């Protein structure tokens, strides 16, 4: 588990670093409006792919961890390549309808909208392939693909800047190209996996297995639809009520507080893999370590993050410095809740997780509509923190009942385990091992 957590953390770190570099480019060169348009593109892609995949990515991780026969492994890939484009078309159509109804068509440069549709279509195909790597315990291959995506995006930003033609369309074009290259690499790794000892036998298709994937995915789907709504709808509400420039300021605070999600996201697929395969029955050893980690870094980040924004960004973004402090408690709650949700997935408790996510999404909409008109952009940050807290409480309530322990026991910080985990992670950092795996 330690090695996989480290590799997943490195993958999340690569994505976060690319996002922060992009934030600096857009903030300095295009201002709040450009940063807002960049955010609207990314959150639209994220929301559409999460909703449009119908839970296929999580179903792939679950079944790849449980099914042992190589023919089943090949059918999972083949099924994904068939189902992905179908789901992608539905996601693109839904996004176009949503943009038209909400009046967001004019918020993005016209030629960017077809690019957004292409990115969504690509993501719905690529992400289920990446989920199969998790299920196959191929975390290193997953990391390499994600780094490839980030490197192409950042290199593209630098090229546009040096060329003197920096634009939202150009930047997002490089982002989409990076996504496609990442997906191609993941597909090649899945096809060649028999050479790395995972006994994969090529591509195939199985209608029986496809029904299993869809059935599990649809059971999990309400969670992902509502979780995406809980985590992303505030961006749309800020845009609709305050404008795209306000979104640019708000999104800066959201981006930097996502550092709180860096470590927890490294655990979620590892927990799902371990629980689904029967290796792990409890999550208290994970949540208590995360609680300790968040408490250790919170005072540091509460000082460092606003200071960094004040030093690095233009004056128009100064409101984001104190929005960070309003968002931090909710982001901590979201981190714990996400790990709890994936534990429930591993226990085939998708319905319970979906109810919790639905409660969180309803809270997001309700609190934002109540607070944004009265206190502006600060209301969005307060509303998000409240809504994430509601989601966390609902998830932990279900998990605590299943485990027969209190919610307080799930959140009690374990600083000794945190220290042991830190030493174990440090012992896993062996660059030569990673390079040897890459050469194979």
Secondary structure, DSSP 8 states (H G I E B T S, - for coil): -HHHHHHHHHHHHHHHHHHHHHHHHHHHHHHHHHHHHHHHHHHHHHHHHHHHTTTHHHHHHHHHHH---HHHHHHHHHHHHHHHHHHHHHHHHHHHHHHHHHT-GGGS-HHHHHHHHHHHHHHHHHHHHHHHHHHTT-HHHHHHHHHHHHHHHHHHHHHHHHHT---HHHHHHHHHHHHHHHHHHHHHHHHTGGGGTS--------HHHHHHHHHHHHHHHHHHHHHHHHHHHHHHHHHHHH-HHHHHHHHHHHHHHGGGHHHHHHHHHHHHHHHHTTS----HHHHHHHHHHHHHHHHHHHHHHHHHHHHHS-GGGTHHHHHHHHHHHHHHHHHHHHHHHHHHHHTT-HHHHHHHHHHHHHHHHHHHHHHHHHHTHHHHHHHHHHHHHHHHHHHHHHHHHHHTS-HHHHH---HHHHHHHHHHHHHH--HHHHHHHHH-
